[in-house]
Amino acid sequence: MCRSSLKLACSLAAIAALSLAIAAACGGGGAQPTPTPTGSPASAGVAGPLETPVPLQELEQAIRSCLANVSPEALSQAVQGIEDCLLGIAGKPLGFSAQAFGVEGLLPVLLIDLANPRCSFDEFIAWWSSGQWKLQHMNALFRAGSDYRIGTWTPAGLQMPARQAAAPEGIRLGIITSLANCGSAPHASFLLLALDGNSWRILWDAQDSEIADLAHTEVQFLGQGIESIEVRGSSWHLRDPERSIFHESNPGPHRYFNETWTLEGDRYALRDKRVQPSIYNTLVEFIYRLSTGDETGAATLLADPTLLVMAKRLGLVQDPVGQEWLIDLDRHTDCCGPIHIREGPPQEVVVSFIQQGEDWLISDIKPE
């Protein structure tokens, strides 16, 4: 693929002439206009913010021209080919990043993510059918106002895990996605897609389930297929009565939950939900049980049941429940303490913990 002419001929002002750039990048004839520079040259393949969005038709044209040069026989090579081609066409000239992911199975499938510097994303799915690549813009499938993105962020960058499976009704595709990509708390979600004739449709969206009540979510497949997924998420967005015992902000503190979802027909059902043991979860449970009159349940969270008297003496009872007391614990909620309750009780309180097996018990309660 020829990209040298694009480095000179394309700039942010060349959006309207993207089709000419596509033709040049792929070896087409015709002279390219030399645009008037609008700012500093792009570096490292990233341009400045786009003045206007690139029309969807031109993005699709770019992808189709790149797909024409890749084979479905080796998806790893197809992925590299489509990424190189798209970065040459829309990367350095327009500041886009482009990533692709191949989904092995009965049907050659490519998932394509195009992101521009304005923090908006266009997601595409390409599949091999009747001797050619077919292409569909996935954003039209997503719920209004959402910023779904194929894949999730990891320390190594954007990862795009997806799997396909055959069902009596046809091909099914499970895709781990991300949401709130431009916010302070991007998190993972999940889509189940079905191929109906010449287009894909969403069968199940995790955001239509109680998964949407969790924050900071992570999603992964269990086993080798799409039959089960595991979801881990925090309590930040929960509306359960224990959520407001203490104030929770984006960084923390949080309780964390592990959920297992199993495919039943064309949707997933919750099969198991477990709270992750932590010192913060133990303290939340203790204050909640004590405040709701469950002293027996509260005592089970104490290494020494006589600490119940000290807890009540120091005012560790909320009336009404849900006063969002303040503690000094932000991020490291799993281990090991102590936790200082700064605001809420009549005086500051220090709570210490000891681990027994996987669980944490309160080992001491005393005034600051």
C-alpha positions in Angstrom: 0.0 0.0 0.0 1.3 3.4 -0.9 1.2 5.9 2.0 3.9 8.4 1.1 1.7 10.7 -0.9 -0.8 10.8 2.0 1.8 12.2 4.4 2.2 15.2 2.1 -1.2 15.6 0.6 -3.5 15.0 3.6 -4.2 17.3 6.6 -7.2 18.2 8.7 -8.6 20.3 5.9 -8.7 17.2 3.6 -11.7 15.6 5.2 -13.9 16.4 2.3 -11.3 14.9 0.0 -11.0 11.6 1.8 -12.2 9.6 -1.1 -9.3 10.9 -3.2 -6.9 9.9 -0.5 -8.4 6.4 -0.5 -7.9 6.1 -4.2 -4.3 7.3 -4.0 -3.5 5.0 -1.0 -4.8 2.0 -2.8 -3.0 2.8 -6.1 -5.8 4.7 -7.9 -5.1 7.3 -10.6 -5.7 11.0 -10.5 -3.7 13.9 -9.0 -4.3 14.9 -5.4 -4.9 18.5 -4.4 -2.5 20.0 -2.0 -4.5 21.3 0.9 -3.7 24.5 2.8 -2.2 23.5 6.2 -4.5 24.4 9.2 -2.1 23.8 12.0 1.0 22.1 13.1 1.9 18.9 11.3 0.6 15.7 12.9 3.2 13.6 14.8 3.3 9.9 15.6 0.2 9.4 13.4 -2.1 11.5 15.5 -3.6 14.8 14.2 -5.3 17.5 16.2 -9.1 17.6 16.9 -11.3 17.3 13.8 -13.2 20.5 12.9 -16.1 18.4 11.5 -16.9 14.7 11.7 -16.0 12.5 8.8 -19.2 11.3 7.0 -20.1 7.7 7.6 -20.2 7.0 3.9 -16.5 8.0 3.6 -15.5 5.8 6.5 -17.3 2.9 5.0 -15.6 3.6 1.7 -12.2 3.5 3.3 -12.9 0.2 5.0 -14.3 -1.4 1.9 -11.3 -0.4 -0.1 -9.0 -1.9 2.6 -11.1 -5.1 2.8 -10.6 -5.6 -0.9 -6.9 -6.3 -0.3 -7.2 -8.8 2.6 -8.0 -12.5 2.5 -10.3 -14.4 4.8 -8.0 -17.4 4.8 -5.7 -16.1 7.5 -7.5 -13.8 10.0 -4.3 -12.7 11.7 -2.9 -11.4 8.4 -6.2 -9.9 7.6 -6.2 -8.0 10.9 -2.8 -6.6 10.3 -3.6 -5.7 6.7 -6.8 -3.8 7.6 -5.1 -1.9 10.4 -2.2 -0.9 8.3 -4.5 0.2 5.4 -6.8 2.2 7.6 -4.0 3.9 9.5 -2.6 5.0 6.2 -5.9 6.4 5.0 -7.5 7.8 8.1 -4.7 7.7 10.7 -2.0 10.2 9.8 -4.2 12.4 7.7 -7.2 12.7 10.0 -5.9 11.6 13.4 -7.9 8.4 13.6 -6.7 5.3 15.5 -7.8 2.0 13.9 -7.8 -1.5 15.5 -9.2 -4.7 14.2 -9.9 -8.1 15.7 -10.4 -11.4 14.0 -13.1 -13.8 15.4 -12.3 -17.5 14.5 -15.1 -19.9 13.8 -17.4 -21.1 11.0 -17.6 -17.6 9.6 -14.5 -15.3 9.1 -15.4 -12.2 11.1 -13.5 -8.9 11.6 -14.4 -6.4 14.2 -13.1 -2.9 13.4 -12.8 0.1 15.8 -12.2 3.6 14.5 -11.7 6.3 17.0 -11.1 10.0 16.3 -9.5 12.7 18.4 -12.9 14.1 19.3 -13.4 11.0 21.5 -16.1 9.4 19.3 -16.1 5.9 17.9 -17.3 4.1 14.9 -17.6 0.3 15.2 -17.9 -2.0 12.2 -18.3 -5.7 11.6 -17.1 -7.4 8.5 -17.8 -11.0 7.5 -17.0 -13.2 4.6 -20.1 -14.3 2.6 -20.6 -15.5 -0.9 -17.0 -14.8 -1.9 -16.8 -11.3 -0.6 -16.5 -9.2 2.5 -19.8 -7.7 3.8 -19.7 -4.7 6.1 -22.1 -3.3 8.7 -21.9 -0.2 10.8 -22.7 -1.4 14.3 -23.4 2.0 16.0 -26.9 1.9 14.6 -27.5 -1.2 16.7 -26.5 0.5 20.0 -28.8 2.1 22.4 -29.3 5.9 21.9 -26.8 8.1 23.6 -24.4 5.3 24.4 -20.7 5.2 23.5 -20.3 1.4 23.1 -16.9 0.4 21.8 -15.8 -3.0 20.7 -13.3 -4.2 23.3 -12.1 -3.1 26.7 -9.1 -1.1 27.9 -6.3 -3.0 29.6 -2.8 -1.8 30.7 -1.6 -3.2 27.3 -4.2 -1.1 25.4 -7.5 -1.9 23.8 -8.3 -5.6 23.8 -11.2 -6.9 21.7 -12.2 -10.3 22.9 -15.1 -11.9 21.0 -16.3 -15.5 20.2 -18.7 -17.0 17.8 -20.8 -20.2 18.1 -23.2 -22.0 15.9 -26.9 -22.3 17.0 -29.8 -24.0 15.4 -31.0 -20.6 14.3 -27.6 -19.5 12.9 -24.4 -17.9 13.9 -24.1 -16.2 17.3 -21.4 -13.7 18.2 -20.5 -12.7 21.8 -18.6 -9.4 22.1 -17.1 -7.8 25.2 -17.6 -4.1 24.8 -16.7 -1.0 26.8 -18.8 2.0 27.9 -18.1 5.5 29.2 -14.9 5.5 27.1 -14.4 9.2 27.5 -15.4 9.5 31.1 -13.6 8.9 34.4 -14.8 5.4 34.8 -14.8 3.4 31.6 -16.2 -0.1 32.2 -16.9 -3.3 30.3 -20.2 -4.7 29.0 -21.4 -7.5 26.7 -23.4 -8.0 23.6 -24.8 -11.1 22.0 -25.4 -10.8 18.3 -27.1 -12.9 15.7 -26.6 -13.0 11.9 -30.0 -12.7 10.2 -29.5 -13.0 6.4 -27.3 -10.0 5.4 -27.2 -8.1 8.7 -26.5 -8.6 12.4 -28.9 -7.7 15.2 -28.5 -7.6 19.0 -30.2 -10.5 20.8 -29.0 -9.5 24.3 -27.5 -6.4 25.8 -26.0 -6.6 29.3 -27.1 -3.1 29.9 -30.7 -4.3 29.9 -29.8 -6.5 32.9 -28.8 -5.9 36.5 -25.2 -5.8 35.2 -26.0 -2.1 34.4 -26.2 -1.5 38.2 -22.5 -2.3 38.7 -19.7 0.1 38.1 -16.0 -0.4 37.1 -17.1 -3.7 35.5 -14.9 -6.3 33.9 -16.2 -9.1 31.7 -14.6 -12.3 30.6 -15.7 -15.6 29.0 -15.7 -18.8 31.0 -14.7 -21.9 29.3 -14.1 -22.2 25.5 -17.4 -21.0 24.1 -20.0 -18.3 24.7 -22.1 -20.3 27.1 -20.9 -18.5 30.2 -19.5 -15.1 31.1 -18.1 -13.8 34.4 -18.7 -10.2 35.5 -16.9 -8.3 38.2 -18.1 -4.9 39.3 -18.2 -2.4 42.1 -21.0 -1.1 44.3 -20.6 2.6 43.2 -23.9 2.6 41.2 -25.9 0.2 43.3 -29.1 1.3 44.9 -29.2 -1.4 47.6 -29.6 -0.2 51.3 -26.0 -1.0 52.1 -24.6 1.3 49.3 -25.2 4.4 51.4 -23.7 3.3 54.7 -20.6 5.1 53.7 -19.9 7.7 51.0 -18.5 6.1 47.8 -16.8 8.1 45.1 -15.3 7.0 41.8 -11.9 6.0 43.3 -13.5 4.2 46.2 -14.2 2.7 48.6 -16.3 0.0 47.0 -17.7 -3.5 47.6 -17.0 -5.8 44.6 -19.2 -8.5 43.3 -18.5 -11.5 41.1 -21.4 -12.7 38.9 -21.7 -15.7 36.6 -24.1 -15.5 33.7 -25.2 -18.5 31.6 -26.7 -18.5 28.1 -30.2 -19.7 28.0 -31.7 -19.6 24.5 -31.0 -16.1 23.2 -30.3 -14.4 26.5 -28.1 -14.7 29.5 -29.4 -15.5 33.0 -27.7 -14.8 36.4 -26.7 -18.1 37.9 -24.4 -17.0 40.8 -23.6 -13.8 42.6 -20.9 -13.5 45.3 -19.5 -10.5 47.2 -15.7 -10.4 47.2 -14.5 -10.6 50.8 -12.8 -7.3 52.0 -12.3 -5.2 55.0 -14.7 -2.6 53.6 -17.4 -5.1 52.9 -17.1 -6.5 56.4 -17.5 -3.0 57.9 -20.4 -2.1 55.7 -22.2 -5.4 56.6 -21.5 -4.8 60.3 -22.8 -1.3 60.5 -25.9 -2.2 58.4 -26.8 -5.2 60.5 -26.2 -3.3 63.8 -28.3 -0.4 62.5 -31.2 -2.7 61.4 -31.4 -4.5 64.8 -29.6 -7.7 63.6 -27.2 -7.9 66.5 -26.8 -11.7 66.1 -25.7 -11.2 62.4 -23.4 -8.3 63.4 -21.7 -10.5 66.0 -20.7 -13.1 63.4 -18.5 -10.4 61.8 -16.5 -9.9 65.1 -13.5 -11.9 66.2 -14.6 -11.1 69.7 -18.4 -10.9 70.2 -17.9 -8.5 73.2 -16.8 -5.8 70.8 -20.6 -5.4 70.1 -20.9 -3.4 73.3 -18.0 -1.1 72.3 -19.5 -0.6 68.8 -22.8 0.6 70.3 -21.1 2.7 72.9 -19.1 4.6 70.2 -22.3 5.2 68.2 -21.8 2.8 65.2 -25.5 2.7 64.7 -27.1 4.7 61.9 -30.7 6.0 62.5 -31.9 6.2 59.9 -29.8 3.8 57.9 -27.9 5.4 55.0 -26.1 8.4 56.3 -23.0 8.1 54.1 -20.4 8.4 56.8 -16.9 9.3 55.7 -13.9 7.0 56.1 -10.2 7.3 55.2 -10.2 4.3 52.8 -10.2 5.1 49.1 -8.8 2.4 46.9 -7.3 -0.5 48.8 -10.5 -2.0 50.2 -9.4 -5.6 50.2 -6.7 -5.6 52.8 -5.8 -4.9 55.6 -6.8 -2.0 57.6 -7.3 -0.3 60.0 -10.2 1.9 58.8 -10.7 5.3 60.4 -14.4 6.5 60.5 -13.8 10.2 60.3 -17.3 11.6 60.2 -20.7 10.2 61.3 -20.4 8.8 64.8 -20.1 11.2 67.8 -16.3 10.8 67.6 -13.8 9.3 65.2 -13.5 5.5 65.4 -10.7 3.2 64.4 -11.7 -0.3 63.3 -9.1 -3.1 62.9 -9.4 -6.4 61.1 -8.1 -10.0 61.0 -8.3 -12.5 58.2 -9.9 -15.9 58.8 -9.8 -18.0 55.6 -11.0 -15.8 52.8 -13.1 -13.7 55.2 -12.3 -10.6 57.2 -13.5 -10.2 60.8 -13.4 -7.1 63.0 -10.7 -7.5 65.6 -10.8 -4.2 67.4 -13.0 -1.1 67.7 -11.7 1.9 69.6 -11.9 5.7 69.7 -9.4 7.7 67.6 
